[in-house]
Amino acid sequence: MATIAESFRQPLPSLNQRVLPPTTANVMPNARPYRHVQPSAHSTAITDPPRAWELDHPSTLFDLVRHLIPHGNQQVPHPLQSHLPMIESSHVLCTEGDVVRAAVLYLLNPVNKALERLCPAGCRIDCITDGPHGTSSRADIVWRYRDTQSQTTSFAVLESKNTYAIHWADFKPGMVNLDPYAPVDQQPAGMVANSYTAEDGTFLDGNAVVMVKQAQKYHNETGCTDVALFDWDTMFIFDFYLMDEASSPPQLMKGIWFSKSAQQRPHETFRMLLFGMLHQQLLEYPLHVLIFTAADI
């Protein structure tokens, strides 16, 4: 059984994923199943989606935090040397709720244990399962920083989706080409201008339209600039920091795509990616959180 520290360099457990028709369908023979997503709230359906997005590489987050996780055997006991919960052989991923429960056990537990080590004395980080009071947002997970005066700041959101819901083919049409020699209609200004005639007002397609609307709503209502969506096999991180599509040139939403098949080095895991997203937010926000090393946590 892996320790918390070891788990950051290991993939998530391979759990049985059950695909039940008619909620799923194959786009083409032998393709990854496609589970259609519909907006669950009217407030999501009426939210204006970002018109296009700019690709960011997951290495920016991996490189930010991989040195923070102890590597190898420690000479003295370390809080992150505790063992993870044992994998449940009865766990089947059939509904979105199953993904939420598995994420709590195998993804959030180690990430939160590492994250709490970064919190200054007298402060704390809350991981809650609801949005701020008085809003229509009901995110699966919201992280809040609570300072010494008990003032809270929400800084990140995680929303779980059912398996086979997040697909690259839905996001790719909305990705801009940053090459200055690329066709004008593929560059940020061209794509934003042309999006007004696109279906749904965005170049994203399929499930990505619903997901980006939901992420935009969470950003609008919580103030969190980073919203991660996760379906057990794939994570997409929406980064709304400094987004301004009306500026010249447009400042677009950034996105990080990572799937379990993309892991090339031991530290490239969902746990490390999510930890990187959260740590980056603590560094960017005025939360008085210092830069730490592995010895600190």
C-alpha positions in Angstrom: 0.0 0.0 0.0 1.5 3.3 -1.1 2.2 6.2 1.2 0.8 9.7 0.5 4.1 10.9 -0.8 4.6 7.8 -3.0 1.1 8.2 -4.5 2.0 11.5 -6.1 4.2 9.5 -8.5 1.7 6.8 -9.1 -1.4 6.7 -11.4 -4.8 6.5 -9.9 -6.1 3.0 -9.4 -7.7 1.2 -12.3 -11.4 0.9 -11.3 -14.1 -0.9 -13.1 -15.9 1.5 -15.4 -19.4 0.4 -16.4 -20.9 1.9 -19.5 -24.7 1.8 -19.6 -26.8 2.6 -22.7 -28.6 4.7 -23.8 -26.7 7.4 -21.9 -23.5 6.6 -23.8 -22.7 6.1 -27.5 -19.6 5.5 -29.6 -18.7 8.3 -32.0 -17.1 5.8 -34.3 -16.2 2.1 -34.2 -13.6 1.2 -31.6 -13.7 4.8 -30.3 -13.7 5.7 -26.6 -17.3 5.7 -25.4 -18.9 9.2 -25.4 -21.2 10.0 -22.5 -23.3 13.0 -23.3 -23.6 15.8 -20.8 -26.5 18.2 -20.3 -26.7 21.3 -18.2 -28.1 20.4 -14.8 -29.2 24.0 -14.0 -30.9 26.8 -15.8 -28.1 29.2 -14.6 -25.6 27.1 -16.5 -27.6 26.9 -19.7 -27.9 30.8 -19.9 -24.2 31.5 -19.0 -22.2 32.9 -21.9 -19.3 30.6 -22.7 -15.7 31.7 -23.5 -15.4 31.9 -27.3 -12.0 30.3 -27.6 -9.1 29.2 -25.5 -5.3 29.0 -25.4 -3.5 25.8 -24.6 -1.2 25.8 -21.6 1.1 22.8 -20.9 0.7 20.7 -17.7 4.4 20.8 -17.2 4.0 24.3 -15.8 2.1 22.8 -12.8 4.2 19.6 -12.5 7.5 21.6 -12.4 6.0 24.0 -9.8 5.4 21.3 -7.1 7.3 18.1 -7.8 10.1 19.2 -5.6 7.6 19.7 -2.7 6.8 16.0 -2.4 9.4 14.0 -0.4 11.0 11.3 -2.6 12.3 8.1 -1.3 12.7 6.8 2.3 12.9 9.5 4.9 15.3 9.2 7.9 12.7 10.6 10.3 8.9 10.1 10.3 7.1 12.5 7.9 3.4 13.3 7.8 3.2 12.3 4.1 4.6 8.9 4.9 1.2 7.8 6.1 -0.5 5.2 4.0 -3.4 5.8 1.6 -6.8 4.1 2.1 -6.9 0.6 0.7 -8.4 0.3 -2.8 -12.0 -1.1 -2.6 -12.4 -4.0 -5.0 -16.2 -3.3 -5.0 -15.8 0.2 -6.4 -17.5 0.6 -9.8 -17.6 3.8 -11.7 -21.1 3.9 -13.1 -22.5 7.3 -12.2 -21.1 10.8 -11.5 -21.5 10.1 -7.8 -19.2 7.1 -8.1 -16.5 9.3 -9.6 -17.0 11.8 -6.8 -16.6 9.1 -4.1 -13.5 7.6 -5.7 -12.0 11.1 -6.1 -12.4 11.8 -2.4 -10.6 8.6 -1.5 -7.8 8.4 -4.0 -7.3 11.9 -5.4 -8.4 14.5 -2.8 -7.1 12.8 0.3 -3.4 12.9 -0.5 -3.6 16.3 -2.2 -5.3 17.9 0.8 -2.8 16.3 3.2 0.1 17.8 1.2 -1.8 21.1 0.8 -2.4 21.6 4.5 1.3 21.4 5.1 1.6 24.7 3.2 -0.7 26.6 5.4 0.9 29.2 7.8 0.3 28.9 11.5 -3.1 30.3 12.6 -4.6 29.8 9.1 -6.3 26.9 7.5 -7.5 25.6 4.1 -11.1 24.4 4.0 -12.2 21.8 1.4 -15.9 22.1 1.1 -18.6 20.4 -1.0 -20.8 23.4 -1.8 -20.6 26.9 -3.3 -20.8 30.2 -1.4 -24.1 30.9 0.3 -26.6 32.9 -1.8 -25.3 31.8 -5.2 -26.7 29.2 -7.7 -23.3 27.4 -7.8 -23.2 23.9 -6.3 -19.7 22.8 -7.1 -18.5 19.4 -6.0 -15.4 20.8 -4.3 -14.4 24.4 -3.4 -11.1 25.2 -1.7 -11.1 28.2 0.6 -8.2 29.9 2.5 -9.1 31.0 6.0 -6.7 33.6 7.5 -6.0 34.4 11.1 -9.0 36.8 11.2 -11.3 34.0 9.9 -11.7 35.8 6.6 -12.2 33.4 3.8 -11.2 33.5 0.1 -12.3 30.8 -2.3 -9.4 30.0 -4.7 -10.2 26.8 -6.7 -12.9 24.5 -7.8 -13.0 20.8 -8.7 -16.1 19.4 -10.5 -16.3 15.7 -11.2 -18.0 14.3 -14.3 -19.2 10.8 -15.1 -16.7 8.6 -17.0 -16.2 9.2 -20.7 -17.5 12.8 -20.5 -14.4 14.8 -21.3 -13.1 14.5 -24.9 -10.3 16.3 -26.7 -12.3 16.4 -29.9 -14.8 18.7 -28.2 -12.2 21.1 -27.0 -9.8 21.2 -29.9 -12.0 23.3 -32.3 -11.9 26.2 -29.8 -8.1 26.2 -29.4 -6.4 29.2 -31.0 -3.1 29.1 -32.9 -0.6 31.4 -31.4 1.8 31.2 -34.4 1.9 34.8 -35.8 2.1 33.3 -39.3 -1.1 31.2 -38.8 -4.2 32.1 -40.7 -5.9 35.1 -39.2 -9.1 33.2 -38.5 -7.1 30.7 -36.3 -5.5 33.5 -34.2 -7.1 34.9 -31.0 -8.6 38.1 -32.6 -10.0 36.2 -35.6 -11.5 33.4 -33.6 -13.2 35.8 -31.2 -14.6 37.8 -34.0 -15.9 34.8 -35.9 -17.3 33.1 -32.8 -20.4 35.4 -32.9 -21.7 33.4 -35.8 -20.7 30.1 -34.3 -23.3 27.8 -32.7 -23.6 28.6 -29.0 -21.3 31.6 -29.5 -18.2 29.5 -29.1 -15.9 27.2 -31.1 -16.0 24.5 -28.5 -18.2 21.6 -29.3 -20.3 18.9 -27.8 -19.8 18.3 -24.0 -17.2 21.0 -23.9 -19.8 23.7 -24.4 -21.8 22.6 -21.3 -18.6 22.2 -19.3 -17.1 25.5 -20.1 -20.4 27.2 -19.3 -20.4 25.5 -16.0 -16.8 26.5 -15.3 -17.5 30.1 -16.3 -20.4 30.2 -13.9 -18.3 28.9 -11.1 -15.7 31.5 -11.9 -18.3 34.3 -12.0 -19.9 33.3 -8.7 -17.0 32.1 -6.6 -14.2 34.4 -7.9 -12.0 31.3 -8.4 -9.8 31.7 -11.5 -9.0 28.0 -11.8 -11.8 25.4 -12.3 -10.8 21.7 -12.8 -13.1 19.1 -14.4 -12.3 15.5 -13.9 -13.9 12.2 -15.2 -11.3 9.8 -13.7 -9.4 9.3 -17.0 -9.0 13.0 -18.0 -8.6 16.4 -16.2 -9.2 19.7 -17.9 -8.2 22.9 -16.0 -9.9 26.1 -17.0 -7.8 29.2 -16.1 -9.8 32.4 -16.2 -7.0 34.6 -14.8 -6.8 38.0 -16.7 -9.3 36.7 -19.3 -10.6 39.7 -21.3 -12.0 38.7 -24.7 -12.9 42.4 -25.5 -9.3 43.6 -25.2 -7.0 44.2 -28.1 -5.5 41.7 -28.6 -8.0 39.4 -26.8 -6.8 37.8 -23.5 -8.3 34.3 -23.7 -9.1 31.7 -21.2 -6.2 29.2 -20.8 -6.7 25.5 -20.6 -4.6 22.5 -19.4 -5.4 19.1 -20.8 -4.1 15.9 -19.1 -5.2 12.3 -19.5 -3.9 9.1 -17.9 -2.5 8.1 -21.3 -0.3 11.3 -21.3 1.9 10.3 -18.4 5.5 10.1 -19.6 7.4 10.7 -16.3 6.7 9.4 -12.8 5.7 12.8 -11.4 3.1 13.4 -14.2 0.0 12.2 -12.3 -3.4 13.6 -11.6 -2.5 14.1 -7.9 0.6 16.1 -8.8 -1.4 18.2 -11.4 -4.2 19.1 -9.0 -1.7 19.9 -6.2 0.2 22.1 -8.7 -3.0 24.0 -9.6 -3.9 24.6 -6.0 -0.3 25.6 -5.0 -0.2 28.0 -8.0 -3.4 29.7 -6.8 -1.9 30.1 -3.3 1.1 31.8 -4.8 -0.9 34.1 -7.1 -3.6 35.2 -4.6 -2.7 37.7 -1.8 -3.0 34.9 0.7 0.3 35.4 2.5 1.4 31.9 1.6 5.2 31.6 1.2 7.2 29.5 -1.2 8.0 26.1 0.4 10.4 23.3 -0.1 10.0 19.6 0.5 11.7 20.1 3.9 8.9 22.5 4.9 6.0 20.2 4.2 
